[in-house]
Amino acid sequence: MEFLVRAENRMPPDHPVEHRGELRRTERARAEELRAAGVLQRLWRVPGRTGWIGLFAAQDATALHDALASLPMWPWLDLVVEPLATHPQER
């Protein structure tokens, strides 16, 4: 099943800078693991914002939730998830 995920990072601006850098590194590493596993299909940044849009593939919504919750930035992410269905013209 495919899901379109829109995320906005809501980390407080006063969060320690050194911790932000470490979180970015571990987030990048986890995203690479999800890519290698076939869960993260595509990823786009949103210019001018702290957000991103991703195309994810997961067995079901629970598996997607588990993948997203494994992201180090999870506590600060404001997410909108849209399950996708194949359009009849794509068959």
C-alpha positions as CSV (number, residue, x, y, z in Angstrom):
1,M,0.0,0.0,0.0
2,E,1.3,3.5,-0.8
3,F,0.9,6.6,1.4
4,L,1.6,10.3,0.7
5,V,3.0,11.8,3.9
6,R,3.3,15.6,4.4
7,A,5.4,16.5,7.4
8,E,6.3,19.8,9.1
9,N,9.0,19.9,11.7
10,R,7.7,21.7,14.9
11,M,10.9,21.5,16.9
12,P,11.1,24.5,19.2
13,P,13.5,27.2,18.0
14,D,15.3,27.2,21.3
15,H,16.2,23.5,21.1
16,P,20.0,23.2,21.6
17,V,21.9,23.6,18.3
18,E,24.3,20.7,19.0
19,H,21.3,18.3,19.5
20,R,19.7,19.5,16.3
21,G,22.8,18.6,14.3
22,E,22.9,15.1,15.9
23,L,19.2,14.6,15.1
24,R,19.7,15.6,11.5
25,R,22.5,13.1,11.1
26,T,20.5,10.2,12.7
27,E,17.3,11.2,10.8
28,R,19.3,11.0,7.5
29,A,20.7,7.6,8.5
30,R,17.2,6.3,9.4
31,A,15.8,7.6,6.1
32,E,18.5,5.7,4.2
33,E,17.5,2.5,6.1
34,L,13.9,3.0,5.2
35,R,14.9,3.6,1.5
36,A,17.0,0.4,1.5
37,A,14.0,-1.5,3.0
38,G,11.7,-0.2,0.2
39,V,9.5,1.8,2.7
40,L,10.6,5.3,1.7
41,Q,10.1,5.5,-2.1
42,R,10.5,9.3,-2.8
43,L,11.3,12.3,-0.7
44,W,10.9,16.0,-1.5
45,R,11.7,19.1,0.6
46,V,9.3,22.0,0.7
47,P,11.2,25.2,-0.2
48,G,11.0,27.9,2.3
49,R,9.6,25.6,5.0
50,T,10.8,23.0,7.5
51,G,8.7,20.4,5.9
52,W,9.0,17.5,3.5
53,I,6.7,15.3,1.4
54,G,7.3,11.6,1.1
55,L,6.0,8.6,-0.8
56,F,6.0,5.6,1.4
57,A,5.1,1.9,0.8
58,A,4.0,-0.2,3.7
59,Q,1.9,-3.3,4.4
60,D,-0.7,-1.3,6.1
61,A,-1.3,1.9,8.2
62,T,0.2,0.3,11.3
63,A,3.4,-0.6,9.5
64,L,3.6,3.0,8.2
65,H,3.0,4.3,11.7
66,D,5.9,2.2,13.0
67,A,8.2,3.4,10.2
68,L,7.4,7.0,10.9
69,A,7.7,6.6,14.6
70,S,11.2,5.3,14.1
71,L,12.3,8.6,12.8
72,P,14.5,10.5,15.3
73,M,12.5,13.7,14.6
74,W,9.2,11.9,15.3
75,P,8.4,13.8,18.5
76,W,8.4,17.1,16.6
77,L,6.7,16.1,13.3
78,D,3.3,17.3,12.5
79,L,2.1,14.7,9.9
80,V,-0.7,14.4,7.4
81,V,-1.0,11.0,5.9
82,E,-3.0,10.2,2.7
83,P,-3.5,6.5,1.7
84,L,-3.3,6.2,-2.0
85,A,-5.3,3.9,-4.3
86,T,-4.5,3.0,-7.9
87,H,-6.5,5.1,-10.4
88,P,-8.5,3.0,-12.9
89,Q,-6.6,4.6,-15.7
90,E,-3.3,3.2,-14.3
91,R,-4.3,-0.5,-14.6
